[in-house]
Amino acid sequence: MATSAKPVVSRKTVQRLSRYRRLLSDLQKTGTTSVYSHELAHLAGVSAAQVRRDFMVIGYSGSPNRGYQLDTCLASIESLLDGTTRQDVALVGLGRLGRSVLGHFAGRRPLLRIAAGFDTNRNLIGTTIEGCPVHAMADLEQVVKQKGIRVAILAVPQDFAQPAAESLVRAGVRSLVDFTAVPLRLPEDVFVRHMDITSALETAAFFARQEGDQPVDDTDTDPYTDNGAESGGDVEMRPIIHSIDSLLAAADVRLDDLARRIGAAVLTPGPADARITRIYAGDRVSDLLNEASSTTLLVTNLANLQMLRVAELMEVPGVCFVDGVTPDKDVVELASRNHTMLLVSPAGVFETCGLIYQLLAGTAAQA
């Protein structure tokens, strides 16, 4: 039976519940009235135990004989995900991507509506697309405040990402879905869900080249998750990271030598003769606090002061930014003062880890 309790749940649980809702809705359209945990698990690509744990979090339980009733199960998920009042969403950027998002989402969720669009194109301003009025960018803060909007989708060119995000936050937005693939510098209490299509494709291409040697593990216990940077969603890096760590444990790897051999630019020198025994790839501060040490190399796409300060706290000897993004002057100055080696890799997070893996694997084969 379903209960009215709405406990605090993790980001991954919310994402899975959203996936379950879509799958259950599809099943309901076929006339199905109930489903067992193992059946839903197969569709969702998780374990049956994970399905049961997720439903326990929201206070929903099924029957051993009939499984989960689709109607009451969907109502329980919707109660958590949607709440009871309508939430309006702002869409910034009505180019091809923005309009595709708008067209895909229109009418899907009665309590979650894209209620205001913003663009600089004069031909779009003042029009209505899929029921969504389009406003000038100059009116963004005023309209967002008037409508009480706290959720926004960012689909602007990269050069406009940071100022647009700052305007949204000033207007009261507390959660962003970001399609720009730009590391945004925002207050820590602002939730950002990065949707990096390029990174997702790079990840798929990398694992395709492994020819089955690196099975992908999608279990929930994985601490190595690229958030966004996610990263085209939460793509699991556990297999390759564990392989790298195993190779590092059997080798004597100097940080400066590793940087040179993967083609990374060194912006600031690090500790003399610093050795690396672990790689942490991701952007979650909480995970970094648990995983990092004085022999860890941090590989991240967030080239900001926050990540560097956490690295300082954990005495991480080196931080590698990716995609050839040169950090701001204040980030470089802080790294220099802390004697943290600052690297810039021309490749993405996954490709950089792939380069490290290939280097270490090649060295181990020659030994």
C-alpha positions in Angstrom: 0.0 0.0 0.0 1.1 3.6 -0.5 1.7 6.1 2.3 1.8 9.9 2.4 5.3 10.0 3.8 7.8 11.9 1.6 11.3 11.2 2.9 14.5 12.8 1.7 15.8 10.6 -1.2 19.1 10.6 -3.1 19.5 12.0 -6.6 20.0 8.5 -8.0 16.9 7.2 -6.4 14.9 10.1 -7.8 16.3 9.4 -11.3 15.4 5.7 -11.0 11.9 6.5 -9.8 11.4 8.7 -12.8 12.5 5.8 -15.0 10.2 3.4 -13.3 7.3 5.9 -13.8 7.9 5.9 -17.6 8.2 2.1 -17.8 5.1 1.6 -15.6 3.1 4.1 -17.7 4.2 2.2 -20.9 3.1 -1.1 -19.3 -0.3 0.4 -18.3 -1.0 1.4 -21.9 -0.7 -2.3 -22.8 -3.4 -3.3 -20.3 -1.0 -4.6 -17.7 -2.3 -4.1 -14.1 0.6 -5.5 -12.0 4.3 -6.2 -12.3 6.8 -8.1 -10.1 10.0 -6.5 -9.0 12.2 -8.7 -11.1 10.2 -7.8 -14.2 10.5 -4.1 -13.6 14.2 -4.6 -12.8 14.8 -6.2 -16.1 13.1 -3.3 -17.9 15.0 -0.7 -15.9 18.4 -2.3 -16.1 18.8 -2.7 -12.3 18.5 -5.5 -9.8 15.2 -6.6 -8.2 16.6 -5.8 -4.8 17.3 -2.2 -6.0 13.6 -1.9 -7.2 12.4 -3.1 -3.8 14.7 -0.7 -1.9 13.6 2.3 -4.0 9.9 1.6 -3.4 10.6 1.1 0.3 12.1 4.6 0.4 8.8 6.1 -0.8 6.8 3.9 1.5 5.3 1.6 -1.1 5.1 -2.2 -0.9 3.7 -4.8 -3.2 2.2 -8.2 -2.8 4.2 -11.5 -3.0 1.4 -13.0 -5.0 0.5 -10.1 -7.4 3.6 -7.9 -7.3 3.1 -4.1 -7.6 -0.3 -2.7 -8.7 0.5 -0.3 -11.5 -2.1 2.3 -10.6 -1.3 2.7 -6.9 2.4 2.3 -7.6 2.3 5.1 -10.2 0.3 7.3 -7.8 2.9 6.8 -5.1 5.8 7.8 -7.4 3.9 10.8 -8.8 3.1 12.0 -5.3 6.8 12.1 -4.5 8.1 13.4 -7.9 5.4 15.9 -8.7 4.1 17.1 -5.3 0.6 18.5 -5.2 1.0 21.9 -6.8 2.1 22.9 -10.3 5.7 23.9 -10.9 6.5 26.3 -13.7 9.8 25.9 -15.6 11.8 28.5 -17.6 13.5 27.5 -20.9 16.4 29.7 -21.8 17.3 29.3 -25.5 14.8 28.5 -28.2 17.2 27.3 -30.9 16.9 23.8 -32.4 17.8 22.1 -29.1 15.5 24.3 -27.0 12.5 23.8 -29.3 13.1 20.0 -29.4 13.1 19.9 -25.6 9.9 22.0 -25.6 8.2 19.9 -28.1 9.2 16.6 -26.4 8.0 17.7 -22.9 4.8 19.6 -23.8 1.8 18.1 -22.1 3.6 15.2 -20.5 3.4 16.2 -16.9 0.3 18.3 -15.8 2.1 19.5 -12.6 5.3 20.4 -14.4 5.0 22.9 -17.2 7.5 24.9 -19.3 5.7 28.2 -18.8 8.2 30.8 -20.1 10.8 30.8 -22.9 13.6 33.3 -23.4 15.6 34.1 -26.5 17.4 36.9 -28.4 15.8 36.1 -31.7 13.4 38.9 -32.6 11.4 36.6 -34.8 10.6 34.4 -31.8 10.0 37.1 -29.1 6.3 37.6 -28.6 5.3 34.3 -30.1 4.0 31.2 -28.5 5.6 27.8 -29.1 3.9 24.6 -27.9 1.8 26.8 -25.6 4.9 28.5 -24.1 5.2 32.3 -24.5 8.6 33.5 -25.7 10.1 36.6 -24.0 13.2 38.7 -24.6 16.3 37.8 -22.6 16.3 41.3 -21.2 13.0 40.5 -19.5 14.3 37.2 -18.0 14.7 38.2 -14.4 11.4 40.2 -14.2 9.3 37.4 -15.8 10.9 34.6 -13.7 10.3 36.5 -10.5 6.7 37.4 -11.4 5.9 33.7 -12.2 7.8 32.4 -9.1 9.8 30.0 -11.3 12.4 28.0 -9.4 13.4 25.5 -12.1 15.0 26.3 -15.5 16.4 24.6 -18.6 19.6 26.1 -20.1 20.0 25.5 -23.8 22.0 28.6 -24.9 25.3 28.8 -26.8 28.3 28.2 -24.4 29.4 31.9 -24.3 26.0 32.8 -22.8 25.8 30.0 -20.3 27.4 31.6 -17.3 25.6 35.0 -17.4 22.3 33.3 -18.2 22.7 31.0 -15.3 23.6 33.9 -13.0 20.5 35.8 -14.1 18.3 32.8 -13.4 19.7 32.4 -9.9 19.3 36.1 -9.1 15.6 35.7 -10.2 15.1 32.9 -7.7 15.8 29.7 -9.7 17.2 26.9 -7.4 17.5 24.1 -9.9 19.0 24.0 -13.4 19.0 21.4 -16.2 22.1 22.4 -18.2 22.6 21.4 -21.9 25.6 23.7 -22.5 28.4 21.4 -21.2 30.0 24.5 -19.5 31.2 24.2 -15.9 28.9 26.7 -14.3 30.1 28.7 -11.2 27.0 29.0 -9.0 26.2 28.9 -5.3 26.5 25.5 -3.7 22.8 25.4 -2.8 21.8 25.6 -6.5 21.1 22.1 -7.9 22.6 21.6 -11.4 21.9 18.6 -13.6 24.4 18.6 -16.5 23.2 16.9 -19.7 26.4 16.6 -21.8 25.6 14.8 -25.0 29.2 14.9 -26.3 30.5 13.4 -23.1 27.9 10.6 -23.3 28.9 9.8 -26.9 32.6 9.8 -26.0 31.8 7.4 -23.1 29.9 5.1 -25.4 32.7 5.2 -28.0 35.3 4.5 -25.4 33.6 1.4 -24.1 32.8 0.2 -27.6 36.6 0.1 -28.2 37.2 -2.1 -25.2 35.8 -5.1 -27.1 34.1 -6.5 -24.0 37.2 -6.3 -21.8 35.6 -3.7 -19.5 32.1 -4.7 -18.5 29.9 -1.7 -17.4 28.7 -1.8 -13.8 25.5 0.2 -13.2 25.1 -0.7 -9.5 24.1 2.0 -7.1 27.2 1.6 -4.9 29.6 3.1 -7.4 31.4 6.0 -5.9 33.0 6.9 -9.3 30.3 8.8 -11.1 30.8 11.6 -13.5 28.0 13.9 -12.5 27.3 15.5 -15.4 28.8 16.4 -16.2 26.9 13.5 -14.7 28.5 14.0 -18.0 25.6 12.8 -20.1 23.7 11.6 -17.2 25.3 9.5 -14.5 27.7 7.3 -16.6 29.5 4.7 -14.5 33.3 4.6 -14.6 33.9 2.0 -12.0 35.4 -0.7 -14.3 38.1 1.4 -15.9 38.9 3.3 -12.6 39.3 0.0 -10.8 41.6 -1.2 -13.6 43.7 2.0 -13.4 44.0 1.7 -9.6 45.1 -1.9 -9.9 47.8 -0.9 -12.4 48.9 2.1 -10.3 49.2 -0.1 -7.3 51.7 -2.3 -9.2 53.7 0.6 -10.5 55.8 3.6 -9.2 54.1 6.5 -11.0 55.3 10.1 -10.6 52.7 12.7 -11.2 54.8 14.9 -13.4 55.8 12.0 -15.6 52.2 10.9 -15.9 51.1 14.4 -17.0 53.8 14.5 -19.7 53.0 11.1 -21.1 49.3 11.7 -21.5 49.9 15.1 -23.2 48.5 17.3 -20.4 49.7 20.9 -20.0 51.2 21.6 -16.6 50.1 25.0 -15.3 51.6 24.9 -11.8 54.2 22.6 -10.3 53.2 20.2 -7.6 55.0 18.5 -4.7 58.4 17.2 -5.6 58.4 13.6 -6.6 54.7 13.2 -5.9 53.5 9.6 -6.5 50.0 8.6 -7.7 48.3 5.4 -6.5 44.6 6.3 -7.2 42.5 8.2 -9.8 39.3 10.0 -8.8 37.2 11.0 -11.8 34.1 13.1 -11.1 32.7 16.2 -9.7 30.9 15.2 -6.5 32.5 16.9 -3.5 31.0 14.4 -1.0 32.6 11.5 -2.9 35.9 13.3 -3.2 36.0 13.8 0.5 35.6 10.0 1.0 37.9 8.9 -1.8 40.8 11.3 -2.1 44.2 11.2 -0.4 47.7 12.6 -0.8 48.4 10.1 -3.6 45.2 10.8 -5.6 45.0 12.5 -9.0 41.6 14.3 -9.4 40.3 14.4 -13.0 37.3 16.8 -13.3 35.5 19.0 -15.7 34.8 21.6 -13.0 37.7 24.1 -13.3 36.7 26.2 -10.3 37.9 27.2 -6.8 35.6 24.8 -5.0 37.2 21.7 -6.4 40.6 23.1 -5.7 39.8 24.0 -2.1 38.5 20.4 -1.5 41.7 19.1 -3.1 43.7 21.3 -0.7 41.7 20.0 2.2 42.4 16.3 1.2 46.1 17.1 0.3 45.5 16.0 -3.2 48.8 16.6 -5.1 47.3 17.1 -8.6 44.2 18.2 -10.3 43.6 17.6 -14.0 41.0 19.8 -15.7 39.8 18.4 -19.1 38.5 19.5 -22.5 41.4 22.0 -22.8 39.6 24.4 -20.6 42.1 26.8 -19.0 41.0 27.7 -15.4 40.6 31.3 -14.2 43.6 33.2 -12.9 42.4 32.9 -9.3 42.3 29.1 -9.6 45.9 29.0 -10.9 47.1 31.3 -8.2 45.5 29.2 -5.5 47.0 26.0 -6.9 50.4 27.7 -7.0 50.2 28.8 -3.4 49.1 25.3 -2.3 51.8 23.6 -4.4 49.1 21.6 -6.2 50.0 20.5 -9.7 47.4 21.8 -12.0 47.0 20.0 -15.3 44.9 20.6 -18.4 44.1 17.6 -20.6 42.9 18.3 -24.2 40.5 15.3 -23.9 37.3 14.8 -21.9 37.1 13.1 -18.5 36.5 9.6 -20.0 39.1 10.0 -22.7 41.7 11.2 -20.3 41.1 8.2 -18.0 41.3 6.1 -21.1 44.7 7.6 -22.0 46.0 6.9 -18.4 44.7 3.3 -18.6 46.3 2.7 -22.0 49.6 4.2 -20.8 49.7 2.0 -17.6 48.5 -1.1 -19.4 51.2 -0.7 -22.1 53.9 -0.2 -19.4 52.7 -3.3 -17.5 52.8 -5.4 -20.7 56.4 -4.3 -21.3 57.5 -5.1 -17.8 
